[in-house]
């Protein structure tokens, strides 16, 4: 799936938990997966080394003309165990209950679909080969499955 070029509405289940973080130099789209870069700024999700999953962007933030940290962006952190209906790649029914990883700012996949294994959440229900419910949560790890 291609990266976002416009805002995207996601469907959620559960209660929200929203935090504001300093944005990196990028256009961040509503509904996109966000990551902390190596310097601690929020950037669009990608299969990138040294980045950590932060949550889902709740508003568009265009900091492409500024310096990292000039703007703040609101991110749904999923701390309340909220689930999102998201695009998937390389996922099958046997992956339910396993950790999924960021492929790009709108797609999650299993470990075989990514190189840098930035964990974003746990697959709770597979709807189709390309869509499923994921309990999105920063800091998810094998022990939390």
C-alpha positions as CSV (number, residue, x, y, z in Angstrom):
1,X,0.0,0.0,0.0
2,X,1.2,3.5,-0.8
3,X,2.0,6.1,1.9
4,X,-0.8,8.7,2.8
5,X,-1.1,11.8,0.7
6,X,-4.2,13.1,2.5
7,X,-6.0,12.7,5.8
8,X,-7.7,9.3,6.5
9,X,-10.6,8.5,8.9
10,X,-10.0,5.4,10.9
11,X,-12.7,3.4,12.8
12,X,-11.9,2.7,16.5
13,X,-13.3,0.6,19.3
14,X,-12.6,1.7,22.9
15,X,-11.7,4.9,24.7
16,X,-9.2,7.4,23.3
17,X,-6.0,8.6,25.0
18,X,-4.5,11.6,23.2
19,X,-1.1,13.2,23.7
20,X,0.7,16.1,22.0
21,X,4.3,15.7,20.8
22,X,6.8,17.8,18.9
23,X,6.6,17.2,15.2
24,X,9.5,16.4,12.9
25,X,10.0,18.1,9.6
26,X,7.2,16.4,7.6
27,X,3.6,16.5,6.7
28,X,1.8,14.2,9.1
29,X,-1.7,13.1,8.0
30,X,-4.7,12.4,10.3
31,X,-5.2,8.7,10.6
32,X,-1.5,7.8,9.9
33,X,0.7,5.7,12.1
34,X,3.3,7.9,13.8
35,X,6.7,7.1,15.1
36,X,9.3,8.7,17.3
37,X,12.5,9.2,15.3
38,X,16.0,8.7,16.8
39,X,15.8,12.4,18.0
40,X,12.4,12.0,19.7
41,X,10.3,13.9,17.2
42,X,7.1,12.5,15.7
43,X,7.4,11.4,12.0
44,X,5.2,9.4,9.7
45,X,5.3,5.7,10.1
46,X,7.7,3.7,8.0
47,X,9.8,0.6,8.1
48,X,12.8,2.6,9.5
49,X,15.6,1.7,11.9
50,X,15.9,3.4,15.3
51,X,12.3,4.5,15.4
52,X,9.6,3.6,17.9
53,X,5.8,3.5,17.4
54,X,4.0,6.5,19.0
55,X,0.4,6.1,17.9
56,X,-2.1,7.4,15.3
57,X,-2.2,11.0,14.2
58,X,-5.5,12.7,15.2
59,X,-5.0,15.9,13.0
60,X,-3.0,16.9,10.0
61,X,0.2,18.7,10.9
62,X,2.3,20.4,8.2
63,X,5.8,21.1,9.5
64,X,7.5,20.6,6.1
65,X,8.5,24.3,6.0
66,X,9.8,24.4,9.6
67,X,12.4,22.9,11.9
68,X,11.9,19.8,13.9
69,X,10.0,20.7,17.1
70,X,8.4,23.9,15.7
71,X,4.9,22.4,15.9
72,X,3.1,20.0,18.1
73,X,0.8,17.2,16.8
74,X,-1.9,15.3,18.6
75,X,-1.4,11.5,18.6
76,X,-3.9,8.8,19.7
77,X,-1.6,6.7,21.9
78,X,-3.9,3.8,22.4
79,X,-3.0,3.7,26.1
80,X,-6.6,2.6,27.0
81,X,-6.4,-0.5,24.8
82,X,-8.2,1.0,21.9
83,X,-8.5,-0.9,18.7
84,X,-8.2,0.5,15.2
85,X,-9.5,-1.0,11.9
86,X,-6.3,-0.8,9.7
87,X,-4.8,-1.9,6.4
88,X,-2.7,-5.0,6.6
89,X,0.0,-6.7,4.5
90,X,1.3,-10.3,4.7
91,X,-1.2,-11.2,7.5
92,X,-3.4,-14.3,7.8
93,X,-5.8,-15.8,10.3
94,X,-2.9,-17.6,12.2
95,X,-1.5,-14.1,13.0
96,X,-4.4,-13.2,15.3
97,X,-3.0,-12.5,18.7
98,X,0.5,-11.7,17.4
99,X,2.4,-8.4,17.2
100,X,2.2,-6.4,14.0
101,X,4.8,-4.0,12.7
102,X,4.8,-0.7,10.8
103,X,5.2,-1.1,7.1
104,X,4.3,2.5,6.2
105,X,2.1,5.2,7.7
106,X,-1.2,3.4,7.0
107,X,-0.2,-0.3,6.8
108,X,0.9,-2.9,9.4
109,X,2.3,-6.3,8.7
110,X,3.7,-9.4,10.3
111,X,7.4,-9.7,11.0
112,X,8.1,-11.2,7.5
113,X,6.7,-8.0,5.9
114,X,9.1,-5.6,7.6
115,X,12.8,-5.2,8.1
116,X,13.1,-3.0,11.2
117,X,10.3,-4.6,13.2
118,X,8.8,-1.5,14.8
119,X,6.0,-3.0,16.8
120,X,2.7,-1.1,16.7
121,X,0.1,-3.5,18.2
122,X,-1.6,-6.8,18.4
123,X,-3.9,-8.2,15.8
124,X,-7.2,-9.0,17.5
125,X,-9.5,-9.8,14.5
126,X,-8.8,-10.4,10.9
127,X,-11.5,-9.0,8.6
128,X,-9.8,-9.8,5.3
129,X,-6.3,-10.4,3.9
130,X,-5.9,-6.6,3.8
131,X,-7.9,-5.4,6.8
132,X,-8.2,-6.1,10.5
133,X,-8.7,-4.9,14.1
134,X,-5.4,-4.1,15.9
135,X,-5.0,-3.1,19.5
136,X,-2.6,-0.2,18.9
137,X,-0.3,0.6,21.7
138,X,3.1,2.2,22.0
139,X,5.7,0.1,23.6
140,X,4.0,-3.2,22.7
141,X,6.4,-6.1,23.1
142,X,6.3,-9.9,23.1
143,X,5.6,-10.0,26.9
144,X,2.4,-8.0,26.4
145,X,0.8,-10.5,23.9
